[in-house]
Amino acid sequence: MATSDFYASQQHIYERALIQIENLLHKAEELQQVYVRFIREVLIGRQVAEYDPNLLPDNGMAIDQQYRRIKREYQTIKDAAIAYGELIQTRQI
């Protein structure tokens, strides 16, 4: 990149985009861990509930709310990653 006048002048944009993409990847990894913990808790809860049916929650509202929150966060991260990809493509044109 240093030998190209065009790309050398745009290097800071690419470096910033790379940092932002790395941050998005880190958040995606954190979200993956949230999913793993969430699924683990649900599975453990079901095993416990098999031993004592009274421990089974009456409704799944808390689980549904957490699922929707996680899904929104994932969609936000996904949309940001797509936007950065499109930004980089438009900068290359």
OpenMM code with the backbone's topology and positions (N, CA, C; nanometers):
from openmm import Vec3, app, unit

residues = "MET ALA THR SER ASP PHE TYR ALA SER GLN GLN HIS ILE TYR GLU ARG ALA LEU ILE GLN ILE GLU ASN LEU LEU HIS LYS ALA GLU GLU LEU GLN GLN VAL TYR VAL ARG PHE ILE ARG GLU VAL LEU ILE GLY ARG GLN VAL ALA GLU TYR ASP PRO ASN LEU LEU PRO ASP ASN GLY MET ALA ILE ASP GLN GLN TYR ARG ARG ILE LYS ARG GLU TYR GLN THR ILE LYS ASP ALA ALA ILE ALA TYR GLY GLU LEU ILE GLN THR ARG GLN ILE".split()
positions = [
    Vec3(0.0814, -0.1180, 0.0000),
    Vec3(0.0000, 0.0000, 0.0000),
    Vec3(0.0870, 0.1262, 0.0000),
    Vec3(0.2025, 0.1182, 0.0601),
    Vec3(0.2888, 0.2353, 0.0709),
    Vec3(0.3413, 0.2805, -0.0645),
    Vec3(0.3449, 0.1924, -0.1635),
    Vec3(0.3972, 0.2288, -0.2950),
    Vec3(0.2902, 0.2889, -0.3851),
    Vec3(0.1665, 0.2856, -0.3440),
    Vec3(0.0572, 0.3421, -0.4222),
    Vec3(0.0157, 0.4754, -0.3621),
    Vec3(0.0153, 0.5801, -0.4439),
    Vec3(-0.0251, 0.7119, -0.3943),
    Vec3(-0.1704, 0.7104, -0.3463),
    Vec3(-0.2577, 0.6473, -0.4227),
    Vec3(-0.3996, 0.6443, -0.3862),
    Vec3(-0.4219, 0.5686, -0.2563),
    Vec3(-0.3701, 0.4477, -0.2487),
    Vec3(-0.3929, 0.3659, -0.1296),
    Vec3(-0.3171, 0.4187, -0.0083),
    Vec3(-0.1995, 0.4778, -0.0289),
    Vec3(-0.1239, 0.5333, 0.0829),
    Vec3(-0.2002, 0.6485, 0.1471),
    Vec3(-0.2686, 0.7286, 0.0651),
    Vec3(-0.3463, 0.8399, 0.1205),
    Vec3(-0.4727, 0.7908, 0.1905),
    Vec3(-0.5176, 0.6715, 0.1589),
    Vec3(-0.6381, 0.6144, 0.2189),
    Vec3(-0.6077, 0.5173, 0.3324),
    Vec3(-0.4819, 0.5016, 0.3654),
    Vec3(-0.4405, 0.4005, 0.4629),
    Vec3(-0.5093, 0.4186, 0.5981),
    Vec3(-0.5244, 0.5417, 0.6427),
    Vec3(-0.5875, 0.5642, 0.7732),
    Vec3(-0.7322, 0.5163, 0.7744),
    Vec3(-0.8003, 0.5274, 0.6612),
    Vec3(-0.9396, 0.4796, 0.6527),
    Vec3(-0.9428, 0.3284, 0.6672),
    Vec3(-0.8531, 0.2609, 0.5989),
    Vec3(-0.8479, 0.1147, 0.6065),
    Vec3(-0.8077, 0.0670, 0.7460),
    Vec3(-0.7146, 0.1386, 0.8076),
    Vec3(-0.6726, 0.1009, 0.9427),
    Vec3(-0.7881, 0.1173, 1.0413),
    Vec3(-0.8619, 0.2276, 1.0283),
    Vec3(-0.9763, 0.2502, 1.1164),
    Vec3(-1.0848, 0.1455, 1.0926),
    Vec3(-1.1105, 0.1132, 0.9658),
    Vec3(-1.2106, 0.0107, 0.9337),
    Vec3(-1.1681, -0.1247, 0.9895),
    Vec3(-1.0396, -0.1555, 0.9804),
    Vec3(-0.9894, -0.2827, 1.0323),
    Vec3(-1.0085, -0.2908, 1.1837),
    Vec3(-0.9793, -0.1819, 1.2530),
    Vec3(-0.9987, -0.1790, 1.3985),
    Vec3(-1.1459, -0.1980, 1.4325),
    Vec3(-1.2338, -0.1316, 1.3579),
    Vec3(-1.3766, -0.1437, 1.3849),
    Vec3(-1.4271, -0.2850, 1.3559),
    Vec3(-1.3758, -0.3455, 1.2511),
    Vec3(-1.4150, -0.4831, 1.2196),
    Vec3(-1.3641, -0.5779, 1.3277),
    Vec3(-1.2423, -0.5555, 1.3748),
    Vec3(-1.1901, -0.6383, 1.4840),
    Vec3(-1.2760, -0.6229, 1.6091),
    Vec3(-1.3212, -0.5013, 1.6365),
    Vec3(-1.4104, -0.4795, 1.7507),
    Vec3(-1.5425, -0.5543, 1.7311),
    Vec3(-1.5948, -0.5521, 1.6097),
    Vec3(-1.7185, -0.6254, 1.5810),
    Vec3(-1.6989, -0.7751, 1.5996),
    Vec3(-1.5865, -0.8254, 1.5546),
    Vec3(-1.5580, -0.9681, 1.5729),
    Vec3(-1.5488, -1.0033, 1.7205),
    Vec3(-1.4876, -0.9147, 1.7982),
    Vec3(-1.4783, -0.9380, 1.9423),
    Vec3(-1.6177, -0.9409, 2.0045),
    Vec3(-1.7038, -0.8475, 1.9650),
    Vec3(-1.8405, -0.8455, 2.0173),
    Vec3(-1.9164, -0.9705, 1.9742),
    Vec3(-1.8923, -1.0165, 1.8525),
    Vec3(-1.9587, -1.1386, 1.8061),
    Vec3(-1.9140, -1.2586, 1.8895),
    Vec3(-1.7864, -1.2632, 1.9240),
    Vec3(-1.7366, -1.3712, 2.0105),
    Vec3(-1.8007, -1.3640, 2.1486),
    Vec3(-1.8155, -1.2418, 2.2009),
    Vec3(-1.8820, -1.2258, 2.3304),
    Vec3(-2.0273, -1.2705, 2.3213),
    Vec3(-2.0933, -1.2346, 2.2113),
    Vec3(-2.2326, -1.2749, 2.1925),
    Vec3(-2.2428, -1.4266, 2.1826),
    Vec3(-2.1460, -1.4895, 2.1182),
    Vec3(-2.1450, -1.6352, 2.1097),
    Vec3(-2.1374, -1.6961, 2.2495),
    Vec3(-2.0539, -1.6385, 2.3354),
    Vec3(-2.0429, -1.6882, 2.4721),
    Vec3(-2.1732, -1.6696, 2.5490),
    Vec3(-2.2427, -1.5578, 2.5224),
    Vec3(-2.3728, -1.5354, 2.5863),
    Vec3(-2.4698, -1.6446, 2.5430),
    Vec3(-2.4718, -1.6748, 2.4142),
    Vec3(-2.5587, -1.7813, 2.3648),
    Vec3(-2.5261, -1.9148, 2.4309),
    Vec3(-2.3976, -1.9467, 2.4403),
    Vec3(-2.3563, -2.0741, 2.5001),
    Vec3(-2.4016, -2.0809, 2.6458),
    Vec3(-2.3790, -1.9733, 2.7208),
    Vec3(-2.4222, -1.9720, 2.8617),
    Vec3(-2.5744, -1.9816, 2.8719),
    Vec3(-2.6433, -1.9104, 2.7859),
    Vec3(-2.7897, -1.9116, 2.7873),
    Vec3(-2.8434, -2.0518, 2.7604),
    Vec3(-2.7908, -2.1170, 2.6577),
    Vec3(-2.8348, -2.2524, 2.6231),
    Vec3(-2.8001, -2.3487, 2.7362),
    Vec3(-2.6810, -2.3346, 2.7936),
    Vec3(-2.6415, -2.4206, 2.9052),
    Vec3(-2.7393, -2.4056, 3.0209),
    Vec3(-2.7759, -2.2824, 3.0550),
    Vec3(-2.8687, -2.2583, 3.1648),
    Vec3(-3.0061, -2.3189, 3.1364),
    Vec3(-3.0520, -2.3070, 3.0122),
    Vec3(-3.1820, -2.3641, 2.9757),
    Vec3(-3.1779, -2.5161, 2.9888),
    Vec3(-3.0710, -2.5775, 2.9391),
    Vec3(-3.0598, -2.7237, 2.9475),
    Vec3(-3.0506, -2.7712, 3.0923),
    Vec3(-2.9721, -2.7022, 3.1718),
    Vec3(-2.9627, -2.7383, 3.3137),
    Vec3(-3.0982, -2.7206, 3.3808),
    Vec3(-3.1664, -2.6111, 3.3496),
    Vec3(-3.2984, -2.5866, 3.4067),
    Vec3(-3.3982, -2.6951, 3.3719),
    Vec3(-3.3905, -2.7434, 3.2504),
    Vec3(-3.4817, -2.8513, 3.2105),
    Vec3(-3.4497, -2.9809, 3.2840),
    Vec3(-3.3214, -3.0086, 3.3041),
    Vec3(-3.2850, -3.1288, 3.3790),
    Vec3(-3.3331, -3.1199, 3.5223),
    Vec3(-3.3156, -3.0038, 3.5824),
    Vec3(-3.3617, -2.9851, 3.7194),
    Vec3(-3.5137, -2.9974, 3.7255),
    Vec3(-3.5813, -2.9405, 3.6285),
    Vec3(-3.7273, -2.9434, 3.6267),
    Vec3(-3.7803, -3.0864, 3.6134),
    Vec3(-3.7040, -3.1737, 3.5508),
    Vec3(-3.7476, -3.3130, 3.5385),
    Vec3(-3.7570, -3.3800, 3.6754),
    Vec3(-3.6741, -3.3388, 3.7685),
    Vec3(-3.6756, -3.3987, 3.9014),
    Vec3(-3.7854, -3.3414, 3.9895),
    Vec3(-3.8195, -3.2159, 3.9672),
    Vec3(-3.9251, -3.1529, 4.0467),
    Vec3(-4.0075, -3.0633, 3.9544),
    Vec3(-4.1223, -3.1116, 3.9090),
    Vec3(-4.2043, -3.0337, 3.8151),
    Vec3(-4.2467, -2.8981, 3.8707),
    Vec3(-4.2480, -2.8802, 4.0001),
    Vec3(-4.2864, -2.7513, 4.0572),
    Vec3(-4.1838, -2.6424, 4.0289),
    Vec3(-4.0624, -2.6813, 3.9924),
    Vec3(-3.9583, -2.5832, 3.9620),
    Vec3(-3.9688, -2.5286, 3.8197),
    Vec3(-4.0487, -2.5916, 3.7374),
    Vec3(-4.0654, -2.5465, 3.5998),
    Vec3(-4.1417, -2.4142, 3.5996),
    Vec3(-4.0877, -2.3117, 3.5350),
    Vec3(-4.1564, -2.1825, 3.5365),
    Vec3(-4.2925, -2.1918, 3.4679),
    Vec3(-4.3836, -2.1067, 3.5141),
    Vec3(-4.5184, -2.1055, 3.4581),
    Vec3(-4.5200, -2.0537, 3.3147),
    Vec3(-4.4324, -1.9583, 3.2849),
    Vec3(-4.4274, -1.9065, 3.1481),
    Vec3(-4.2825, -1.8819, 3.1080),
    Vec3(-4.2629, -1.8698, 2.9811),
    Vec3(-4.1278, -1.8495, 2.9296),
    Vec3(-4.0989, -1.7047, 2.8976),
    Vec3(-4.1667, -1.6113, 2.9646),
    Vec3(-4.1501, -1.4692, 2.9328),
    Vec3(-4.0059, -1.4227, 2.9507),
    Vec3(-3.9419, -1.4603, 3.0593),
    Vec3(-3.8043, -1.4147, 3.0827),
    Vec3(-3.7114, -1.4680, 2.9742),
    Vec3(-3.7294, -1.5928, 2.9379),
    Vec3(-3.6458, -1.6526, 2.8339),
    Vec3(-3.6739, -1.5860, 2.7002),
    Vec3(-3.8008, -1.5613, 2.6689),
    Vec3(-3.8370, -1.4957, 2.5431),
    Vec3(-3.7781, -1.3549, 2.5353),
    Vec3(-3.7846, -1.2820, 2.6445),
    Vec3(-3.7295, -1.1464, 2.6462),
    Vec3(-3.5785, -1.1482, 2.6267),
    Vec3(-3.5107, -1.2387, 2.6915),
    Vec3(-3.3662, -1.2479, 2.6758),
    Vec3(-3.3310, -1.2897, 2.5337),
    Vec3(-3.4072, -1.3816, 2.4775),
    Vec3(-3.3831, -1.4245, 2.3397),
    Vec3(-3.3987, -1.3063, 2.2434),
    Vec3(-3.5061, -1.2291, 2.2606),
    Vec3(-3.5283, -1.1143, 2.1724),
    Vec3(-3.4175, -1.0109, 2.1867),
    Vec3(-3.3709, -0.9880, 2.3102),
    Vec3(-3.2624, -0.8931, 2.3323),
    Vec3(-3.1344, -0.9403, 2.2634),
    Vec3(-3.1009, -1.0665, 2.2787),
    Vec3(-2.9811, -1.1224, 2.2165),
    Vec3(-2.9929, -1.1169, 2.0648),
    Vec3(-3.1106, -1.1477, 2.0138),
    Vec3(-3.1321, -1.1455, 1.8688),
    Vec3(-3.1166, -1.0032, 1.8141),
    Vec3(-3.1686, -0.9029, 1.8858),
    Vec3(-3.1534, -0.7631, 1.8423),
    Vec3(-3.0066, -0.7228, 1.8424),
    Vec3(-2.9337, -0.7604, 1.9467),
    Vec3(-2.7916, -0.7265, 1.9546),
    Vec3(-2.7137, -0.7926, 1.8405),
    Vec3(-2.7438, -0.9184, 1.8127),
    Vec3(-2.6782, -0.9880, 1.7028),
    Vec3(-2.7085, -0.9182, 1.5705),
    Vec3(-2.8351, -0.8787, 1.5479),
    Vec3(-2.8729, -0.8129, 1.4232),
    Vec3(-2.8018, -0.6792, 1.4092),
    Vec3(-2.7868, -0.6066, 1.5184),
    Vec3(-2.7154, -0.4789, 1.5157),
    Vec3(-2.5701, -0.4992, 1.4752),
    Vec3(-2.5055, -0.5982, 1.5339),
    Vec3(-2.3665, -0.6275, 1.4999),
    Vec3(-2.3563, -0.6705, 1.3536),
    Vec3(-2.4482, -0.7534, 1.3098),
    Vec3(-2.4481, -0.8005, 1.1713),
    Vec3(-2.4675, -0.6836, 1.0752),
    Vec3(-2.5621, -0.5940, 1.1048),
    Vec3(-2.5861, -0.4773, 1.0194),
    Vec3(-2.4637, -0.3868, 1.0128),
    Vec3(-2.3967, -0.3688, 1.1263),
    Vec3(-2.2762, -0.2854, 1.1278),
    Vec3(-2.1654, -0.3483, 1.0443),
    Vec3(-2.1498, -0.4788, 1.0533),
    Vec3(-2.0460, -0.5469, 0.9746),
    Vec3(-2.0748, -0.5337, 0.8262),
    Vec3(-2.2006, -0.5475, 0.7872),
    Vec3(-2.2386, -0.5321, 0.6461),
    Vec3(-2.2122, -0.3892, 0.6006),
    Vec3(-2.2470, -0.2920, 0.6842),
    Vec3(-2.2261, -0.1515, 0.6487),
    Vec3(-2.0779, -0.1211, 0.6299),
    Vec3(-1.9922, -0.1747, 0.7166),
    Vec3(-1.8491, -0.1523, 0.7017),
    Vec3(-1.7968, -0.2172, 0.5743),
    Vec3(-1.8468, -0.3341, 0.5430),
    Vec3(-1.8070, -0.3997, 0.4188),
    Vec3(-1.8459, -0.3181, 0.2982),
    Vec3(-1.9657, -0.2629, 0.2996),
    Vec3(-2.0113, -0.1777, 0.1890),
    Vec3(-1.9317, -0.0485, 0.1821),
    Vec3(-1.8982, 0.0065, 0.3000),
    Vec3(-1.8176, 0.1284, 0.3027),
    Vec3(-1.6816, 0.1047, 0.2398),
    Vec3(-1.6207, -0.0061, 0.2744),
    Vec3(-1.4885, -0.0373, 0.2185),
    Vec3(-1.4993, -0.0568, 0.0676),
    Vec3(-1.6031, -0.1226, 0.0219),
    Vec3(-1.6210, -0.1438, -0.1214),
    Vec3(-1.6405, -0.0124, -0.1948),
    Vec3(-1.7171, 0.0802, -0.1393),
    Vec3(-1.7394, 0.2097, -0.2047),
    Vec3(-1.6139, 0.2931, -0.2061),
    Vec3(-1.5283, 0.2763, -0.1066),
    Vec3(-1.4024, 0.3517, -0.1010),
    Vec3(-1.3042, 0.3006, -0.2068),
    Vec3(-1.3198, 0.1746, -0.2467),
    Vec3(-1.2285, 0.1154, -0.3437),
    Vec3(-1.2680, 0.1518, -0.4865),
    Vec3(-1.3892, 0.1946, -0.5064),
    Vec3(-1.4369, 0.2253, -0.6428),
    Vec3(-1.3796, 0.3546, -0.6903),
] * unit.nanometer
topology = app.Topology()
chain = topology.addChain("A")
for resn in residues:
    res = topology.addResidue(resn, chain)
    for name in ("N", "CA", "C"):
        topology.addAtom(name, app.Element.getBySymbol(name[0]), res)
